[in-house]
């Protein structure tokens, strides 16, 4: 099981701040995870589509596309943040 956290526009679009999921064996990386979530369709397909701006953190560390996702991980998906 993993815990997913959604922030800002993604939380609003998905209508949920967090969820706990059992991942299929095919999900090994953060890219696999976002592809799997995108396959839900609707707002998931729109917000997680290629070219959309979002970031992923695994256990509070910024993740790249090939970052491994493991049972027990906390994964946050959020829009990029700009400051000034």
C-alpha positions in Angstrom: 0.0 0.0 0.0 1.1 3.5 -0.7 -0.3 6.8 0.5 -0.9 9.4 -2.3 -1.1 13.1 -1.4 -2.5 15.7 -3.8 -1.9 19.5 -3.5 -3.3 22.7 -4.9 -5.0 22.5 -8.3 -4.6 18.7 -8.3 -6.5 18.3 -5.0 -9.3 20.5 -6.4 -9.4 18.8 -9.8 -9.4 15.2 -8.3 -11.8 16.1 -5.4 -9.6 14.3 -2.9 -6.6 15.3 -0.8 -5.2 11.9 -0.2 -5.8 8.2 -0.8 -4.3 4.9 0.1 -3.8 2.4 -2.8 -2.6 -1.0 -3.5 -0.5 -0.7 -6.7 -0.5 -3.3 -9.5 2.8 -5.1 -10.0 3.3 -3.1 -13.3 3.8 0.1 -11.3 7.5 0.2 -10.4 8.5 3.9 -10.9 6.9 7.4 -10.4 6.3 7.5 -14.2 4.5 4.2 -14.1 2.4 5.6 -11.2 1.4 8.8 -13.0 0.6 6.8 -16.2 -1.5 4.4 -14.2 -3.4 7.2 -12.5 -3.9 9.0 -15.8 -5.6 5.9 -17.2 -8.4 6.6 -14.7 -9.6 9.1 -17.3 -11.5 12.3 -16.7 -9.6 14.9 -14.7 -6.9 12.4 -14.0 -6.2 12.1 -17.8 -6.3 15.9 -18.1 -4.1 16.9 -15.2 -1.5 14.1 -15.5 -1.3 14.3 -19.3 2.2 14.6 -21.0 3.2 18.2 -21.1 1.1 19.2 -18.0 3.2 20.8 -15.2 3.3 18.7 -12.0 6.0 17.3 -9.7 6.3 14.1 -7.7 7.9 13.6 -4.4 8.5 10.1 -2.9 8.9 10.1 0.9 9.4 13.9 0.9 12.2 13.8 -1.7 11.8 15.2 -5.2 11.4 12.3 -7.6 12.5 11.8 -11.2 10.7 9.7 -13.7 12.6 6.6 -12.8 12.4 6.9 -9.1 11.3 3.6 -7.6 7.9 3.4 -5.9 7.7 0.8 -3.1 5.1 -0.5 -0.7 4.8 1.8 2.3 5.9 5.0 0.4 4.2 8.3 0.7 4.0 10.0 -2.7 3.0 13.6 -3.2 1.8 14.9 -6.6 1.6 18.7 -6.9 2.0 21.6 -9.3 5.4 23.3 -9.5 5.8 26.2 -7.1 7.2 29.5 -8.0 8.3 32.1 -5.5 9.3 35.7 -5.6 
